[in-house]
Amino acid sequence: MLTIKQITENTEAVLRGLEKKHFKNAKETIDQVIALNDKRRSTQNELDKNLAEVNSLSRTIGQLMKEGKKEETIYYIRDSKLYIKKIVVK
């Protein structure tokens, strides 16, 4: 079984191996796998960034609540809900 790491690091060798096994449309399939992996990595990076922002906002909200500044937290809560909505929608 091929791993993504093998496919991305040794694309030509993988293609040669698939052609030896008479795998139909090997080049197109490998290109599709690489494209999907790139999309997955991009989406994961965006998710991680959004989750980090939500965590940061949550810490800020907690600190403001602790200091008794409940009115100021409204803006941070709204922002955090927007980030959470981005995460859930995708």
LOROFI-788952 format. One line per field, with one value per residue (C-alpha): residue in three letters; x, y, z; residue number from 1. Coordinates in nm, 3 decimals. Layout:
N
r = c(Ala;...);
X = c(X;...);
Y = c(Y;...);
Z = c(Z;...);
k = c(NUM;...);
END
This chain:
90
r = c(Met;Leu;Thr;Ile;Lys;Gln;Ile;Thr;Glu;Asn;Thr;Glu;Ala;Val;Leu;Arg;Gly;Leu;Glu;Lys;Lys;His;Phe;Lys;Asn;Ala;Lys;Glu;Thr;Ile;Asp;Gln;Val;Ile;Ala;Leu;Asn;Asp;Lys;Arg;Arg;Ser;Thr;Gln;Asn;Glu;Leu;Asp;Lys;Asn;Leu;Ala;Glu;Val;Asn;Ser;Leu;Ser;Arg;Thr;Ile;Gly;Gln;Leu;Met;Lys;Glu;Gly;Lys;Lys;Glu;Glu;Thr;Ile;Tyr;Tyr;Ile;Arg;Asp;Ser;Lys;Leu;Tyr;Ile;Lys;Lys;Ile;Val;Val;Lys);
X = c(0.000;0.127;0.138;0.092;0.454;0.577;0.360;0.471;0.839;0.889;0.624;0.820;0.915;0.553;0.435;0.688;0.574;0.209;0.282;0.461;0.140;-0.060;-0.250;-0.479;-0.457;-0.173;-0.049;-0.397;-0.474;-0.147;-0.200;-0.548;-0.417;-0.153;-0.409;-0.649;-0.369;-0.271;-0.632;-0.657;-0.341;-0.463;-0.799;-0.630;-0.408;-0.710;-0.894;-0.596;-0.570;-0.942;-0.927;-0.625;-0.815;-1.118;-0.891;-0.730;-1.068;-1.190;-0.891;-0.957;-1.325;-1.236;-0.990;-1.241;-1.514;-1.272;-1.203;-1.577;-1.584;-1.886;-1.989;-1.656;-1.688;-1.987;-1.761;-1.524;-1.810;-1.951;-1.611;-1.566;-1.910;-1.808;-1.494;-1.691;-1.943;-1.656;-1.532;-1.872;-1.978;-1.672);
Y = c(0.000;0.345;0.627;0.994;1.051;0.794;0.939;1.298;1.226;0.961;1.039;0.914;0.585;0.532;0.595;0.348;0.086;0.139;0.115;-0.217;-0.341;-0.214;0.037;0.233;0.614;0.606;0.959;1.113;0.921;1.022;1.385;1.372;1.221;1.493;1.768;1.631;1.606;1.969;2.075;1.873;2.034;2.382;2.318;2.176;2.484;2.713;2.509;2.520;2.897;2.945;2.719;2.911;3.237;3.097;2.981;3.323;3.496;3.253;3.334;3.707;3.663;3.465;3.730;4.012;3.823;3.765;4.140;4.214;4.378;4.189;4.462;4.442;4.068;4.108;4.204;3.916;3.669;3.790;3.749;3.402;3.300;3.413;3.196;2.900;2.945;2.938;2.613;2.445;2.556;2.415);
Z = c(0.000;-0.087;0.163;0.084;0.187;-0.065;-0.339;-0.281;-0.225;-0.496;-0.753;-1.052;-0.884;-0.778;-1.134;-1.273;-1.021;-1.107;-1.478;-1.419;-1.258;-1.559;-1.346;-1.577;-1.569;-1.315;-1.390;-1.362;-1.043;-0.876;-0.980;-0.830;-0.505;-0.477;-0.550;-0.290;-0.035;-0.101;-0.053;0.270;0.406;0.316;0.481;0.792;0.819;0.793;1.057;1.292;1.247;1.322;1.628;1.759;1.717;1.902;2.185;2.205;2.213;2.479;2.699;2.654;2.739;3.050;3.163;3.107;3.294;3.582;3.592;3.593;3.248;3.120;2.872;2.690;2.643;2.409;2.117;2.179;2.209;1.878;1.711;1.855;1.728;1.378;1.390;1.523;1.242;0.989;1.139;1.143;0.794;0.621);
k = c(1;2;3;4;5;6;7;8;9;10;11;12;13;14;15;16;17;18;19;20;21;22;23;24;25;26;27;28;29;30;31;32;33;34;35;36;37;38;39;40;41;42;43;44;45;46;47;48;49;50;51;52;53;54;55;56;57;58;59;60;61;62;63;64;65;66;67;68;69;70;71;72;73;74;75;76;77;78;79;80;81;82;83;84;85;86;87;88;89;90);
END
